[in-house]
Amino acid sequence: IDPAIYDNYLFLVSDENLLISIDLKTGEILYSKFIEKEIVGLLKTKEDNISIDAIKVLNSDLYFFIKKSFIVIYDKKGQIKKNLILKKKPNSEIIFINRDMLFLDKNNRLVILN
């Protein structure tokens, strides 16, 4: 998973789903948090583990894309704000323009979510 940068913060997710926040000015680790059980409980899936596809920063929040249909939103301090379930699964890279999320669905139709 590619890391995400917001202001002076770097956010990483390890192979074991450990969310790590680093202050880029000081190099200090601000927190590290095991997020797998938290997300599994929130999404109420039957699986014991998750696969995070990507992390994006939008409006100072961290968006975790899971299995191309779930989005879990964390604040920059590592607290869950909410989760979303996409009605249409992305079949492309998700991009953000202004406040809109854009992607192609399985029929290659453009989906725009605000």
C-alpha positions as YAML, in Angstrom:
chain: A
units: angstrom
residues:
- id: 1
  name: ILE
  ca: [0.00, 0.00, 0.00]
- id: 2
  name: ASP
  ca: [1.39, 3.38, -0.91]
- id: 3
  name: PRO
  ca: [1.79, 5.74, 2.06]
- id: 4
  name: ALA
  ca: [-0.31, 8.88, 2.37]
- id: 5
  name: ILE
  ca: [0.95, 12.35, 3.28]
- id: 6
  name: TYR
  ca: [-1.08, 15.15, 4.80]
- id: 7
  name: ASP
  ca: [0.56, 18.42, 5.89]
- id: 8
  name: ASN
  ca: [3.61, 17.27, 7.86]
- id: 9
  name: TYR
  ca: [2.28, 13.78, 8.60]
- id: 10
  name: LEU
  ca: [3.12, 10.49, 6.92]
- id: 11
  name: PHE
  ca: [0.67, 7.60, 7.27]
- id: 12
  name: LEU
  ca: [1.76, 4.02, 6.60]
- id: 13
  name: VAL
  ca: [0.06, 0.67, 6.90]
- id: 14
  name: SER
  ca: [2.27, -2.37, 7.49]
- id: 15
  name: ASP
  ca: [1.66, -5.86, 6.11]
- id: 16
  name: GLU
  ca: [0.13, -6.71, 9.49]
- id: 17
  name: ASN
  ca: [-2.35, -3.77, 9.20]
- id: 18
  name: LEU
  ca: [-0.57, -1.57, 11.71]
- id: 19
  name: LEU
  ca: [-1.41, 2.09, 11.04]
- id: 20
  name: ILE
  ca: [1.63, 4.27, 11.73]
- id: 21
  name: SER
  ca: [1.66, 8.07, 11.83]
- id: 22
  name: ILE
  ca: [4.98, 9.91, 11.62]
- id: 23
  name: ASP
  ca: [5.67, 13.62, 12.04]
- id: 24
  name: LEU
  ca: [7.79, 14.50, 9.00]
- id: 25
  name: LYS
  ca: [9.38, 17.54, 10.69]
- id: 26
  name: THR
  ca: [10.71, 15.65, 13.70]
- id: 27
  name: GLY
  ca: [10.69, 12.03, 12.50]
- id: 28
  name: GLU
  ca: [8.75, 11.13, 15.65]
- id: 29
  name: ILE
  ca: [6.26, 8.27, 15.53]
- id: 30
  name: LEU
  ca: [3.03, 9.84, 16.76]
- id: 31
  name: TYR
  ca: [1.14, 6.59, 17.07]
- id: 32
  name: SER
  ca: [0.99, 3.04, 15.80]
- id: 33
  name: LYS
  ca: [-2.29, 1.22, 15.96]
- id: 34
  name: PHE
  ca: [-3.40, -2.28, 14.97]
- id: 35
  name: ILE
  ca: [-6.53, -1.54, 12.93]
- id: 36
  name: GLU
  ca: [-7.52, -4.93, 11.53]
- id: 37
  name: LYS
  ca: [-9.83, -6.10, 14.35]
- id: 38
  name: GLU
  ca: [-11.32, -2.63, 14.61]
- id: 39
  name: ILE
  ca: [-12.25, -2.58, 10.92]
- id: 40
  name: VAL
  ca: [-13.45, -6.22, 10.87]
- id: 41
  name: GLY
  ca: [-15.76, -5.42, 13.81]
- id: 42
  name: LEU
  ca: [-17.03, -2.26, 12.17]
- id: 43
  name: LEU
  ca: [-17.77, -3.91, 8.83]
- id: 44
  name: LYS
  ca: [-19.17, -7.04, 10.49]
- id: 45
  name: THR
  ca: [-17.57, -9.32, 7.94]
- id: 46
  name: LYS
  ca: [-17.26, -13.06, 8.37]
- id: 47
  name: GLU
  ca: [-13.54, -12.89, 7.67]
- id: 48
  name: ASP
  ca: [-10.96, -12.53, 10.42]
- id: 49
  name: ASN
  ca: [-8.65, -10.33, 8.36]
- id: 50
  name: ILE
  ca: [-8.90, -7.52, 5.86]
- id: 51
  name: SER
  ca: [-7.05, -6.45, 2.78]
- id: 52
  name: ILE
  ca: [-6.60, -2.70, 2.43]
- id: 53
  name: ASP
  ca: [-6.40, -1.72, -1.25]
- id: 54
  name: ALA
  ca: [-5.42, 1.92, -0.80]
- id: 55
  name: ILE
  ca: [-5.22, 4.90, 1.53]
- id: 56
  name: LYS
  ca: [-6.17, 8.38, 0.35]
- id: 57
  name: VAL
  ca: [-6.31, 11.70, 2.18]
- id: 58
  name: LEU
  ca: [-9.42, 13.78, 1.60]
- id: 59
  name: ASN
  ca: [-10.43, 16.85, 3.62]
- id: 60
  name: SER
  ca: [-7.77, 16.00, 6.25]
- id: 61
  name: ASP
  ca: [-9.23, 12.51, 6.82]
- id: 62
  name: LEU
  ca: [-7.76, 9.12, 5.90]
- id: 63
  name: TYR
  ca: [-9.89, 7.01, 3.58]
- id: 64
  name: PHE
  ca: [-9.11, 3.28, 3.68]
- id: 65
  name: PHE
  ca: [-10.42, 1.39, 0.65]
- id: 66
  name: ILE
  ca: [-11.13, -2.24, 1.49]
- id: 67
  name: LYS
  ca: [-12.09, -4.93, -1.05]
- id: 68
  name: LYS
  ca: [-13.10, -2.19, -3.48]
- id: 69
  name: SER
  ca: [-16.52, -1.78, -1.88]
- id: 70
  name: PHE
  ca: [-15.93, -0.58, 1.68]
- id: 71
  name: ILE
  ca: [-14.46, 2.73, 2.80]
- id: 72
  name: VAL
  ca: [-13.46, 3.30, 6.42]
- id: 73
  name: ILE
  ca: [-12.72, 6.91, 7.33]
- id: 74
  name: TYR
  ca: [-10.24, 7.76, 10.09]
- id: 75
  name: ASP
  ca: [-9.27, 11.17, 11.39]
- id: 76
  name: LYS
  ca: [-5.58, 12.08, 11.39]
- id: 77
  name: LYS
  ca: [-5.30, 11.02, 15.05]
- id: 78
  name: GLY
  ca: [-6.25, 7.43, 14.20]
- id: 79
  name: GLN
  ca: [-9.87, 7.43, 15.33]
- id: 80
  name: ILE
  ca: [-12.66, 6.00, 13.16]
- id: 81
  name: LYS
  ca: [-15.13, 8.62, 12.02]
- id: 82
  name: LYS
  ca: [-17.44, 6.49, 9.85]
- id: 83
  name: ASN
  ca: [-17.66, 3.80, 7.21]
- id: 84
  name: LEU
  ca: [-19.28, 3.72, 3.80]
- id: 85
  name: ILE
  ca: [-20.37, 0.93, 1.49]
- id: 86
  name: LEU
  ca: [-20.16, 1.71, -2.20]
- id: 87
  name: LYS
  ca: [-23.21, 0.61, -4.19]
- id: 88
  name: LYS
  ca: [-21.06, 0.18, -7.30]
- id: 89
  name: LYS
  ca: [-17.65, -1.44, -7.05]
- id: 90
  name: PRO
  ca: [-14.80, 0.46, -8.66]
- id: 91
  name: ASN
  ca: [-13.12, -1.20, -11.60]
- id: 92
  name: SER
  ca: [-10.45, 1.49, -11.89]
- id: 93
  name: GLU
  ca: [-8.24, 3.70, -9.78]
- id: 94
  name: ILE
  ca: [-10.31, 6.03, -7.61]
- id: 95
  name: ILE
  ca: [-9.52, 9.69, -8.09]
- id: 96
  name: PHE
  ca: [-10.67, 12.79, -6.27]
- id: 97
  name: ILE
  ca: [-11.49, 16.11, -7.89]
- id: 98
  name: ASN
  ca: [-12.57, 18.87, -5.55]
- id: 99
  name: ARG
  ca: [-15.09, 17.10, -3.30]
- id: 100
  name: ASP
  ca: [-16.03, 14.36, -5.77]
- id: 101
  name: MET
  ca: [-14.83, 10.77, -5.94]
- id: 102
  name: LEU
  ca: [-14.65, 9.37, -9.47]
- id: 103
  name: PHE
  ca: [-14.12, 5.85, -10.78]
- id: 104
  name: LEU
  ca: [-15.24, 3.48, -13.51]
- id: 105
  name: ASP
  ca: [-17.61, 0.65, -12.62]
- id: 106
  name: LYS
  ca: [-17.50, -2.89, -14.05]
- id: 107
  name: ASN
  ca: [-19.38, -1.67, -17.16]
- id: 108
  name: ASN
  ca: [-16.81, 1.11, -17.65]
- id: 109
  name: ARG
  ca: [-19.36, 3.75, -16.76]
- id: 110
  name: LEU
  ca: [-18.13, 6.81, -14.91]
- id: 111
  name: VAL
  ca: [-19.39, 6.99, -11.33]
- id: 112
  name: ILE
  ca: [-19.22, 10.33, -9.53]
- id: 113
  name: LEU
  ca: [-19.86, 10.43, -5.79]
- id: 114
  name: ASN
  ca: [-19.95, 13.62, -3.75]
...
